[in-house]
């Protein structure tokens, strides 16, 4: 059994917990939280909730620590810190800072003889793999990533910070005409606005100025101003009834030539009922790889690019060749 | 530069040749043929055509030998033979015999300190990878593979062997209703007949009994009797005009749950203008990996499951993290 610890029990931590239950060779040994452990109730029975302070001894009996923190401030500090004591894995997704984060985790993990996998999930993660495989097979080509239809938690949070907004769920939606052009191998140049639209379902305070809220959303720099955005005001009951899930998905589409006029289109797409449960499932498969790689004596930072696929599966090499090849 | 030799100059050999031109770090050094070398003209200038006998010295100056032979009789003999002298890669696709072929290549390659990759292409190959990744991420799920729309050379050849048939092109076509059910996450049980239909374009001899030919096709065991097959008789001119390409493609669709009622659908699909050029492109990317792995001191048989994705790309690890992750 591979002994797993989860650090952080938000949406992603619960997604990882659900994923561990699907894997007979993985055992959840503890959940570590910055909150009062007594205030946290797990979905899994008989697993202790501990304080993050308990990790500081470096002596917790776990093969891998899955760090479920935010990329903005948690992971840049946590992942290198714990990589100096445990095998770790995170879902760091602040793209511009990946080189620094990788270097920090690599240094800590190498010194400690541990493995640290960063930026694991579906994007970065499974989508990245598909960008790499496709571009390696067809070097003369171009990749496109579309996200959605799905809930963007970052955009939902940004709307919630507007004065007069009680709650928001923001859906990112690929533009069908853009998808069609890419799937047809046209290799179009597409602007941000041409690729995705945004749709917001907003619960406003009683008596709030809805026109002002709608305008503030649509003109918000970085988040909405470069997109065509639709805003719907709904009741708290409608929000709960119709928008309580966290579905997501998207497509990586790669189009490339092997000779003049001979084109190929590769598409990888996901339709996910639960973004955190799927992300947690990817992380758990890579946690298996982390434990195995470290058991083989490997150390340092890695990404999904550095890990042979067979390490992810509970099946033996013989079984994989017989049933998947 | 990675020095590549191609053994066999049929459709696949020419596809590999086209792929090498797309990769600036790969150099085609020689094509080896069982035919009279003087009878073979390459699409690439200034590359020698040699006899397969020249390989027997074990001293040809190549980093990887790409073996473009048939799975029925060529590869079981050739790949172990040359793995004892060179790094090799093949596209062996007789599924039931993979364990034996793997063992034979492994023994020869290990003794020689060489790497031998078998069963590389898109199925087995890229489709296998997607079955593995999906089943590792979602162990509680089910995979479906659909092929086409595309030309099956095996089925085309089978029809050509019928008395009175001059030429045939056979298209394998997925059944849209089956695709829809799988994409909807229904996890249906599908019979062979429910998954694919077959469509044959046949040029018959003058005065041949078309009804007999059609009946022989539709009732042919293994190839057609389990499918709904449509037969069209066309002229040799129509064959040349409308069916001279070798397009193919298909989808691996995987549907699995992470908790009760929470389902996810992963789909990988290919639309290929040229089956041999795409297969050749996959093999060339893995030939890069073969050369690199052997340069690191690795030896023995491997499949796509055993090779970390970064080995396939001409880009550095830093570039990959910056641009693909």
HADDOCK unambig.tbl for C-alpha pairs under 7 A between the chains (distance, minus, plus):
assign (segid A and resid 18 and name CA) (segid B and resid 258 and name CA) 6.51 0.50 0.50
assign (segid A and resid 18 and name CA) (segid B and resid 259 and name CA) 6.51 0.50 0.50
assign (segid A and resid 19 and name CA) (segid B and resid 258 and name CA) 6.03 0.50 0.50
assign (segid A and resid 22 and name CA) (segid B and resid 139 and name CA) 6.54 0.50 0.50
assign (segid A and resid 22 and name CA) (segid B and resid 140 and name CA) 6.62 0.50 0.50
assign (segid A and resid 22 and name CA) (segid B and resid 258 and name CA) 6.97 0.50 0.50
assign (segid A and resid 23 and name CA) (segid B and resid 139 and name CA) 6.93 0.50 0.50
assign (segid A and resid 124 and name CA) (segid B and resid 325 and name CA) 5.56 0.50 0.50
assign (segid A and resid 128 and name CA) (segid B and resid 324 and name CA) 5.40 0.50 0.50
assign (segid A and resid 128 and name CA) (segid B and resid 325 and name CA) 4.65 0.50 0.50
assign (segid A and resid 131 and name CA) (segid B and resid 324 and name CA) 5.79 0.50 0.50
assign (segid A and resid 132 and name CA) (segid B and resid 324 and name CA) 5.93 0.50 0.50
assign (segid A and resid 133 and name CA) (segid B and resid 309 and name CA) 6.75 0.50 0.50
assign (segid A and resid 136 and name CA) (segid B and resid 285 and name CA) 6.02 0.50 0.50
assign (segid A and resid 136 and name CA) (segid B and resid 312 and name CA) 5.86 0.50 0.50
assign (segid A and resid 136 and name CA) (segid B and resid 313 and name CA) 4.75 0.50 0.50
assign (segid A and resid 137 and name CA) (segid B and resid 281 and name CA) 5.34 0.50 0.50
assign (segid A and resid 137 and name CA) (segid B and resid 282 and name CA) 5.10 0.50 0.50
assign (segid A and resid 137 and name CA) (segid B and resid 285 and name CA) 5.57 0.50 0.50
assign (segid A and resid 138 and name CA) (segid B and resid 281 and name CA) 6.64 0.50 0.50
assign (segid A and resid 139 and name CA) (segid B and resid 22 and name CA) 6.56 0.50 0.50
assign (segid A and resid 139 and name CA) (segid B and resid 23 and name CA) 6.94 0.50 0.50
assign (segid A and resid 140 and name CA) (segid B and resid 22 and name CA) 6.65 0.50 0.50
assign (segid A and resid 258 and name CA) (segid B and resid 18 and name CA) 6.52 0.50 0.50
assign (segid A and resid 258 and name CA) (segid B and resid 19 and name CA) 6.05 0.50 0.50
assign (segid A and resid 258 and name CA) (segid B and resid 22 and name CA) 6.97 0.50 0.50
assign (segid A and resid 258 and name CA) (segid B and resid 277 and name CA) 6.37 0.50 0.50
assign (segid A and resid 259 and name CA) (segid B and resid 18 and name CA) 6.54 0.50 0.50
assign (segid A and resid 262 and name CA) (segid B and resid 273 and name CA) 5.67 0.50 0.50
assign (segid A and resid 262 and name CA) (segid B and resid 274 and name CA) 6.77 0.50 0.50
assign (segid A and resid 263 and name CA) (segid B and resid 272 and name CA) 6.70 0.50 0.50
assign (segid A and resid 263 and name CA) (segid B and resid 273 and name CA) 5.55 0.50 0.50
assign (segid A and resid 264 and name CA) (segid B and resid 271 and name CA) 5.69 0.50 0.50
assign (segid A and resid 264 and name CA) (segid B and resid 272 and name CA) 4.51 0.50 0.50
assign (segid A and resid 264 and name CA) (segid B and resid 273 and name CA) 5.82 0.50 0.50
assign (segid A and resid 265 and name CA) (segid B and resid 270 and name CA) 5.81 0.50 0.50
assign (segid A and resid 265 and name CA) (segid B and resid 271 and name CA) 5.10 0.50 0.50
assign (segid A and resid 265 and name CA) (segid B and resid 272 and name CA) 6.47 0.50 0.50
assign (segid A and resid 266 and name CA) (segid B and resid 269 and name CA) 5.90 0.50 0.50
assign (segid A and resid 266 and name CA) (segid B and resid 270 and name CA) 4.76 0.50 0.50
assign (segid A and resid 266 and name CA) (segid B and resid 271 and name CA) 6.61 0.50 0.50
assign (segid A and resid 267 and name CA) (segid B and resid 268 and name CA) 5.67 0.50 0.50
assign (segid A and resid 267 and name CA) (segid B and resid 269 and name CA) 5.18 0.50 0.50
assign (segid A and resid 267 and name CA) (segid B and resid 270 and name CA) 6.48 0.50 0.50
assign (segid A and resid 268 and name CA) (segid B and resid 267 and name CA) 5.68 0.50 0.50
assign (segid A and resid 268 and name CA) (segid B and resid 268 and name CA) 4.44 0.50 0.50
assign (segid A and resid 268 and name CA) (segid B and resid 269 and name CA) 6.49 0.50 0.50
assign (segid A and resid 269 and name CA) (segid B and resid 266 and name CA) 5.90 0.50 0.50
assign (segid A and resid 269 and name CA) (segid B and resid 267 and name CA) 5.20 0.50 0.50
assign (segid A and resid 269 and name CA) (segid B and resid 268 and name CA) 6.49 0.50 0.50
assign (segid A and resid 270 and name CA) (segid B and resid 265 and name CA) 5.80 0.50 0.50
assign (segid A and resid 270 and name CA) (segid B and resid 266 and name CA) 4.76 0.50 0.50
assign (segid A and resid 270 and name CA) (segid B and resid 267 and name CA) 6.48 0.50 0.50
assign (segid A and resid 271 and name CA) (segid B and resid 264 and name CA) 5.68 0.50 0.50
assign (segid A and resid 271 and name CA) (segid B and resid 265 and name CA) 5.10 0.50 0.50
assign (segid A and resid 271 and name CA) (segid B and resid 266 and name CA) 6.62 0.50 0.50
assign (segid A and resid 272 and name CA) (segid B and resid 263 and name CA) 6.72 0.50 0.50
assign (segid A and resid 272 and name CA) (segid B and resid 264 and name CA) 4.52 0.50 0.50
assign (segid A and resid 272 and name CA) (segid B and resid 265 and name CA) 6.48 0.50 0.50
assign (segid A and resid 273 and name CA) (segid B and resid 262 and name CA) 5.66 0.50 0.50
assign (segid A and resid 273 and name CA) (segid B and resid 263 and name CA) 5.56 0.50 0.50
assign (segid A and resid 273 and name CA) (segid B and resid 264 and name CA) 5.82 0.50 0.50
assign (segid A and resid 274 and name CA) (segid B and resid 262 and name CA) 6.77 0.50 0.50
assign (segid A and resid 277 and name CA) (segid B and resid 258 and name CA) 6.34 0.50 0.50
assign (segid A and resid 281 and name CA) (segid B and resid 137 and name CA) 5.35 0.50 0.50
assign (segid A and resid 281 and name CA) (segid B and resid 138 and name CA) 6.65 0.50 0.50
assign (segid A and resid 282 and name CA) (segid B and resid 137 and name CA) 5.10 0.50 0.50
assign (segid A and resid 285 and name CA) (segid B and resid 136 and name CA) 6.02 0.50 0.50
assign (segid A and resid 285 and name CA) (segid B and resid 137 and name CA) 5.57 0.50 0.50
assign (segid A and resid 305 and name CA) (segid B and resid 308 and name CA) 6.28 0.50 0.50
assign (segid A and resid 305 and name CA) (segid B and resid 309 and name CA) 5.12 0.50 0.50
assign (segid A and resid 305 and name CA) (segid B and resid 310 and name CA) 5.06 0.50 0.50
assign (segid A and resid 306 and name CA) (segid B and resid 308 and name CA) 5.24 0.50 0.50
assign (segid A and resid 306 and name CA) (segid B and resid 309 and name CA) 6.44 0.50 0.50
assign (segid A and resid 306 and name CA) (segid B and resid 310 and name CA) 5.86 0.50 0.50
assign (segid A and resid 307 and name CA) (segid B and resid 308 and name CA) 4.77 0.50 0.50
assign (segid A and resid 308 and name CA) (segid B and resid 305 and name CA) 6.27 0.50 0.50
assign (segid A and resid 308 and name CA) (segid B and resid 306 and name CA) 5.22 0.50 0.50
assign (segid A and resid 308 and name CA) (segid B and resid 307 and name CA) 4.77 0.50 0.50
assign (segid A and resid 308 and name CA) (segid B and resid 308 and name CA) 3.75 0.50 0.50
assign (segid A and resid 308 and name CA) (segid B and resid 309 and name CA) 6.71 0.50 0.50
assign (segid A and resid 309 and name CA) (segid B and resid 133 and name CA) 6.74 0.50 0.50
assign (segid A and resid 309 and name CA) (segid B and resid 305 and name CA) 5.11 0.50 0.50
assign (segid A and resid 309 and name CA) (segid B and resid 306 and name CA) 6.43 0.50 0.50
assign (segid A and resid 309 and name CA) (segid B and resid 308 and name CA) 6.73 0.50 0.50
assign (segid A and resid 310 and name CA) (segid B and resid 305 and name CA) 5.06 0.50 0.50
assign (segid A and resid 310 and name CA) (segid B and resid 306 and name CA) 5.85 0.50 0.50
assign (segid A and resid 312 and name CA) (segid B and resid 136 and name CA) 5.85 0.50 0.50
assign (segid A and resid 313 and name CA) (segid B and resid 136 and name CA) 4.75 0.50 0.50
assign (segid A and resid 324 and name CA) (segid B and resid 128 and name CA) 5.40 0.50 0.50
assign (segid A and resid 324 and name CA) (segid B and resid 131 and name CA) 5.78 0.50 0.50
assign (segid A and resid 324 and name CA) (segid B and resid 132 and name CA) 5.92 0.50 0.50
assign (segid A and resid 325 and name CA) (segid B and resid 124 and name CA) 5.57 0.50 0.50
assign (segid A and resid 325 and name CA) (segid B and resid 128 and name CA) 4.64 0.50 0.50
